[in-house]
Amino acid sequence: MKPEVVAIVAVAKNGVIGAEGGLPWRISGDLKRFKALTMGKPLIMGRRTFEALPRPLLGRELVIVTRRPSLSAPGARFARSPDEALEIAREIARASGAKEICIGGGGEIYRALLEATDRVELTEIDLAPEGDAYLPPFDLARWRETARVAPERGPRDEADYAFVTLERRRG
Ligand SMILES: NC(=O)c1ccc[n+]([C@@H]2O[C@H](COP(=O)([O-])OP(=O)(O)OC[C@H]3O[C@@H](n4cnc5c(N)ncnc54)[C@H](OP(=O)(O)O)[C@@H]3O)[C@@H](O)[C@H]2O)c1
C-alpha cells in the first residue's frame, strides 16, 4: 500500500510560518506534537529548514531537497527536486514499513508538494507575527476538517493554539 503523505505545519492567523529562517514563536506543545507525528517516519524538508534546525532530528530519516549537488550530511539523504524526495521517501517507507511520509516544510516545500499531500496536520497559532515564509490559504472545497483539538496552554507556550487535521476530499 502507498504510504500516506502528511504535511505537518504550524501557521499563524496571517499565514506566516517562518521569519528570518526560524519560527516566530516558541510553543513547546507544538514541537512535542511534531516529534510525535514524525518519529520513525521519512521526513522531507527544504534545505533552508534543514540548515536552521537547532539540533539533529533523531529517529527520523531526513530527505533534504536542494538544487546544490555537493551537499551532504551524516544520516540524511539529498534530493534534487521535491518529486525525487517523494521517491526516496517512498523507498525508505517500503524498507522500514513506515505507513506515512512526512513533509516538514518550509514554505517552498509545502507548496511544491501540496498536490501530493493526502493529509495536513495543522497547528493554528493564535498570533499574527511578521514573517517571510507563508502557507497559502487552503481551498477548503478540496479539504475536509476531520479533527480539531485546542490543548490547554502550558507555561512554555507563547500563545494559544489548536491542532487541526485536514484530509483531502477524494472524487
Ligand atoms: N511553521 C512551520 O511549521 C515551519 C516548518 C518548517 C519550516 N518553517 C519555516 O519556514 C522557513 C523556511 O522556508 P523556505 O520556504 O524559506 O525554505 P525551505 O522550503 O525550507 O527550503 C527552500 C530550499 O529548498 C530547495 N528547493 C526548493 N524547491 C526546490 C526544487 N523545486 N528543486 C530543488 N530544490 C528545491 C532549495 O534549496 P537550495 O537553495 O539548497 O537549492 C531552496 O532554497 C523558515 O523560517 C522555517 O523556520 C516553518
The ligand as a Gaussian input file, in Angstrom:
#p B3LYP/6-31G(d) Opt

LIG

0 1
 N        5.773000      26.757000      10.919000
 C        6.213000      25.576000      10.494000
 O        5.578000      24.548000      10.710000
 C        7.509000      25.506000       9.735000
 C        8.024000      24.282000       9.343000
 C        9.229000      24.260000       8.633000
 C        9.876000      25.443000       8.343000
 N        9.325000      26.613000       8.745000
 C        9.983000      27.893000       8.440000
 O        9.969000      28.088000       7.034000
 C       11.106000      28.897000       6.700000
 C       11.875000      28.195000       5.602000
 O       11.039000      28.033000       4.457000
 P       11.519000      28.445000       2.999000
 O       10.335000      28.419000       2.089000
 O       12.301000      29.716000       3.122000
 O       12.593000      27.330000       2.642000
 P       12.501000      25.718000       2.578000
 O       11.229000      25.314000       1.898000
 O       12.833000      25.132000       3.900000
 O       13.761000      25.389000       1.656000
 C       13.903000      26.004000       0.412000
 C       15.044000      25.335000      -0.314000
 O       14.611000      24.063000      -0.812000
 C       15.236000      23.808000      -2.040000
 N       14.222000      23.726000      -3.084000
 C       13.011000      24.342000      -3.139000
 N       12.359000      23.998000      -4.268000
 C       13.171000      23.146000      -4.937000
 C       13.073000      22.446000      -6.185000
 N       11.970000      22.551000      -6.967000
 N       14.095000      21.652000      -6.569000
 C       15.198000      21.524000      -5.797000
 N       15.371000      22.169000      -4.595000
 C       14.357000      22.973000      -4.191000
 C       16.182000      24.972000      -2.318000
 O       17.417000      24.624000      -1.691000
 P       18.839000      25.158000      -2.235000
 O       18.816000      26.641000      -2.047000
 O       19.853000      24.442000      -1.398000
 O       18.918000      24.746000      -3.699000
 C       15.504000      26.106000      -1.544000
 O       16.383000      27.157000      -1.198000
 C       11.915000      29.072000       7.965000
 O       11.597000      30.313000       8.563000
 C       11.436000      27.930000       8.840000
 O       11.567000      28.204000      10.220000
 C        8.175000      26.667000       9.426000

